[in-house]
Amino acid sequence: METSLVRTYFFKNQKDLKILFSGKAICGSLHSFGPAVRPNYIIHIVTDGKGRYQLDNESYEVSAGQGFIIPPDTRTFYQADKEDPWNYYWIGFEGALAEFYLNALGCNGHHPVFQAENVSRITEIIEESFSWDQESLFAELMLSARLYEFLALFKQNVGSSGVKDQARNPHIQEAIAFIRSNYATQMTVKSLAKALSLNRSYLSSIFKQEMGVTLQQYLTDHRLTRAAELLSLNNFTIDEIAEYSGYRDPLVFSKAFKRKFAVTPTAYRKMEYKKQEQCNEKTEHRF
């Protein structure tokens, strides 16, 4: 019997807030994920058991009735408890307004763990997401509505933290938002600067100065991290994942992936599947 269920979505019309995937799982003793850096936001809701969530150098104990948020571009690790391993639901999303909404709700990288008082409705929303057609416009609109409701429920769960993220140049914020929404297209640094009506050299300079990496490096890392996520979540072919990640040439994609992760996409998928099989073997009787 399966111990996890995942749905991945490839809707193209929503820019402000877009659902990427949803899932649920029951994990065995000490089952873990990471360390990893994800390119988008993911919110987990723990329904049973407990575990440990590590965000950069901070560690948090999370138990049933609580949730934790994984912010993009941040190193995270989480692990089920040895004696009372957790069950959880999750939803992944991105968009130009994602960071704004989560900051306004006080649920962000500064306050990554929260009490979830509406667990039944939250999990119901995620359960509903599993049944929608993954390509129709109707499903896109309905799932977008569910995602907004999902976030609205957190207004009752967390108070405003009053803590603001470190200030960023608005041009850099725009560039990052544009990359996250359009990374699967034939984007280049030149086309990005043109889309933002900025001088290419100026944008490249301020981005490198504040982010510590070049625009091209950031775009490449975002694409490859998203590709790694897709490899672990579904059965798309390597060619399909290359295209979904912004690469039109699968060979170029495979070489870039290996440079970043030190293994080929196929080998990476096998490792991730093996981890899941180990979890399934330990928890098959509990799902």
Buried (B, 14 or more C-beta within 10 A) or exposed (E): EEBBBBBBBBBEEBBBBBBBBBBBBBBBBBBBBBEBBBBBBBBBBBBBBBBBBBBEEEEBEBBBEBBBBBBBBBEBBBBBBEEEBBBBBBBBBBBBEBBBBBBBBBBBBBBBBBEBBBBEEBBEBBEEBEEBEBEEEEBBEBBBEBBEEBBEBBBEBBEEBEEEEEEBBEBBBBBBBBBBBBBBEEBEBEBBBEEBEBEBEEBBEBBBEBBEEBBEEBBBBBBBBBBBBBBBBBEBEBBEBBBBBBBEEBEEBBEBBBEBBEEBBEBBBEBBEEBBEEBBEBBEEBB
